[in-house]
Amino acid sequence: MATEGARKVEPRWLTADELDTWRTLHLLIATLPTVLGAQLQRDSGLSFLDYYVLAGLSEQSGHTMRMSRLAILTNSELSRLSHLVRRLENRGLVRRELDPADGRFTNAILTPEGYDEVVKAAPGHVDLVRQLVFDPLTEDERQALHRALAKIVPGLGDVG
């Protein structure tokens, strides 16, 4: 409860340019995963999240990652990721095993069939990412985008 003499601090409202930028960024954040997911589903039978789980595992040594780390990589709650991995297991694309280094943890392991799936899906996905995100930009704009995002992303972990 505010005391009588406390001054109300006025919010730092967005300028017209900042508001336009925010709305454009919001549209990108809301739309891009849907567009990319539709392409993946159509061409590979994978959801956007399926692909990123398989791709994330494909980039790891031994194609293995702790489920808790994979949840962070895919920005998923562990329970949601567990359901997704179960579906991928049923398709023979991933398997789960206790972590031999620490049995309190479970590892997700990309199977050879899962690796083949992500290798087949990657060219179409990368082509669409290039077409939608990188091709419309000049080299200077791509570098500026990278620098801007590299400044924004670390602060996301501080919120909440």
Buried (B, 14 or more C-beta within 10 A) or exposed (E): EEEEEEEEEEEEEEEEEEEEEEEEEEEEEEEBBEEBBEBBBEBBEBBBBBBBBBBBBBEBEEBBBBBBBBBEBBEBEEEEBBEBBEEBBEBEBBBBEEBEEEEEEBBBBBBEEBBEBBEEBBEBBEEBBEEBBEEEEEEEEBEEEEEEEEEEEEEEEEEE
